[in-house]
Amino acid sequence: MAAPTLQQPSFLLANLKADATTKPLLQRCQDLVKIIDEYPAKELHLIFPWLVESVFGSLDGIIAGWNLRLLHSRNNEYIIAMDFLNPSGPMMKLVYKLQAEEYKYEIPVNYLPGPVKACIQEGVLPDCPLFHNKLQFPLSGLLTLNLALNPFEFFMFNFAYCLITPKNYPQGQHGSSTDSAYFVLVDTYLKYFLPSEGSVPPSPFSDSRGSVTAPSPRSSSVSFAGYGVHSPSLLKHHIFHQPSVNADPAAQEIWRSETLLQLFVEVWLHHYSLEMYQKLQSPQVKLALLQYRLSMSSMPCQPHAPPGSGTLHTYQEPFTPTEEHVLVVRLLVKHLHAFANSLKPDQLSPLPLAHSHTHTSPLEEFKRVVVQRFVQQKLYLFLQHCFGHWPLDASFRAVLETWLSYIQPWRYTGEKTNPQPDQNRTVPDKWESFVQENLLMYTKLFQVFLNRAVRTDLVNAKNALMVFRVAKVFAQPNLSEMIQKGEQFFLEPEHVLHHRQPRGYLTPSQGGSYLSSRQKVVTDMVFRVKSHVYALEGQDCQYKQMFGPELRGAVMKLIQIIAQARQTAKRISDQSSEVAANTSFLSWFGLGSSDVNNTFPGAEAEESGECLKKTHEFLDRALENLCQIFKLNQGQLTQLISNLSSSQDDGNCKQLPDCIQGENGLILTDLGRRQIISGLRRFDIHYQGDPELQPIRSYENALLVRLFYRISSLVNERFGGHMNALCSRSDLLGRLGRHYLTDPGSITKLKRSPISQRALERNRHPRLSLRPLASYRTILLLLLFYAFGAFLTFGPLSSTVFILTGGFLYGLLMTLLGDKLKTH
């Protein structure tokens, strides 16, 4: 498209669609750069929705777009896509060019997060102000509602939605890498629009029509209706409507930052199960939302609920986040901590004095409230859902690290301190208010993690590492004291709040006292902690203390399981060492252990050698940290471990797992499953199929196994009747025949399933088996015999006669001795 200036807009879009299938990405981007520079916004407006869809894919996942989640730095198209989508690149230039006009782009409500969609379809306004004043009502009814977004909102919504859109990836490819183009772009956008240093770069075009509204102040007090909280406005330069052309320019500088963050939080975090949705729709929560919704009732375009629409049946969202999704959320959490921690020291106080006239910029005030007001509630629900529904495997590490990143904001201060071991790094006192205002993030999620840990295979080094990581974080000096103090604030009698004074503190010179000032600070912290807990769990929640007797019992149960896993790991390691010590170069010939069922209980591919040593180390350190957190008596812990060790040494590990007798055999109980997962007990597993059809072993020659199987099959087919007649005799010949011919009836009876019993009945007849001759051990022994015969000047024929004669005499002797042993 060297000179597209004379084309009509419709032809421009048609040509771009045609070029998308014929031209390479580099040439298409070069053409788009020229078009964006040369065409006016009126004509670019028509191609913008198609261009966004072609880059990020369609919302239903049918169109893949540029596959940013699969595009890595080793791909040739990676740099092209990154340059085009850079915050200062051509695509963003197009967005700003359209933003300067009054263009709107529609998003169907069906693609909004489940809770938001359910809210709208029930006829109530969503709690996120990002969706206010944007609903478009067609004549066909509520079910076809659309959301009218400005160009920046439309672009960022599609970018954020790209992460959760189900994609049909090519075979062998999946988007879970942290070096993908999408992951890097998220990081780039966060650093650009939420800068830790400096301010957000201005738009190259006039953006006075930015339609972002301030986040709802309800976030800090929802579900806390019993205390009648009225929070101040979030950002003092913002109100609940679109900023006008004459709005304060200082307030306009962060509307893109707010939009980006609200879209990321809503699209990535605002998902939860039907049970949680029902919980949030409880009467207490609805009462808390009433004042907020009444304040919004005067706004235009508020939907009216049709008859019967206010039901829970409108909420149906199967929420299954991927590991890639969680990793991006962790990136968001880490950046928001760094963004909030870059606040100037004089702006850190969450409660500025009433008489203070210090001017703060919108960006600085945004930093002060960004974590608590924007992220806390939805991230808590997101993590709680993941904790309860994620598989019990090592992939949970992504969820765990996201949680640990949020509850450790002091790791992202950017301060260059002397490097200290994490175990000795004291949590600074200035983070006490953060810990207390996020109390459930520490206590409730720790309890949910305990429930996961006791059901996890801790012999696995990766699972043991996760338990160690949690114990290590909570064992940081000063952290447990902060959590205990927060729990004490929550458990304060409620009559304390009825005597609250205004927040304007009086100094001693104004007639007050330092004691009364301190009491007001304590009272305010009590109020904040209660607000936090009731906002996330409802006013009727049954709070369990992290350091209470019930949770202490759960911790002791975990310690027992950790001790059991340590013993199991040690036993597996010892068995592995013994096998390695007894193995020599003759094992190649099969002189070592040839029992395929001689596997280690609970062992997996990665659970041997160094991994088992790491497991033991992780569990040891986890025990130490748990004792430090909960002030456990080291003597009692040592006695508990020693008693457990002695009970296992008495043969506990050789018992069968806990089972009940069912119609078709044994059925595992929940206790038995945990015993197997932890490697404490196991079933004696034996091959119960046709011995001739067992997999070829490493000590057997594959060619000889197949050859001897064909020969023995032909002999058994032709002389099977004679073998049955011989083995049915009761004299010496019959006993000798039963010794040499394979007879399943002589094998020790084992507990079998009904299927294996029926299969065994079909094979219960004498037959010849030549498979032992295919063993390298047998071949080596035969070669040694022939070599010894040659040394004694015996020919091959004479040696063969001697071998056959010796074998016959050995069988005869074993038959006679076997009969005598049976009589005794």
Secondary structure, DSSP 8 states (H G I E B T S, - for coil): ---GGGS-HHHHHHHHHHHHHHS-HHHHHHHHHHHHHHS-HHHHHHHHHHHHHHHH--TTSSS-TT-TTT-BTTSTTHHHHHHHHSTTSHHHHHHHHHHTTT--EEEEGGGS-HHHHHHHHTT---SSGGGTT-EE--TT-GGG-EEEE-HHHHHHHHHHHHHHS-----TT--S--TTBHHHHHHHHHHHHHS-SSS-----SS--TT-------GGGGTTT-GGGT-----SSTT--SS---TTS-HHHHTTHHHHHHHHHHHHHHH----HHHHHHHTSHHHHHHHHHHHHHTTTSTT-----TT--SGGG--------HHHHHHHHHHHHHHHHHHHTS-GGG--SS--TT------HHHHHHHHIIIIIIHHHHHHHHHHHHHHS-SSGGGHHHHHHHHHHT-GGGGS--------GGG----GGGHHHHHHTHHHHHHHHHHHHHHHTTS-TTSHHHHHHHHHHHHHHTSTTHHHHHHHHHHHHTS-THHHHT---S----GGGT--HHHHHHHHHHHHHHHHHHHHHHHH-TT-----TTSHHHHHHHHHHHHHHHHHHHHHHHHHHHHHHHHHH--GGGGGT-S---TT---TT--TTSSTHHHHHHHHHHHHHHHHHHHHTT--HHHHHHHHHHHHHHHHTTGGGS---EEEETTEEEE-HHHHHHHHTTS--------S-GGGS---TTB-HHHHHHHHHHHHHHHHHHHHHHHHHHT--SHHHHHHHHHSB-GGGS------HHHHHHHHHT-S-B---GGGGBHHHHHHHHHHHHHHHHTT--HHHHHHHHHHHHHHHHHHHHHHHHHHHH-
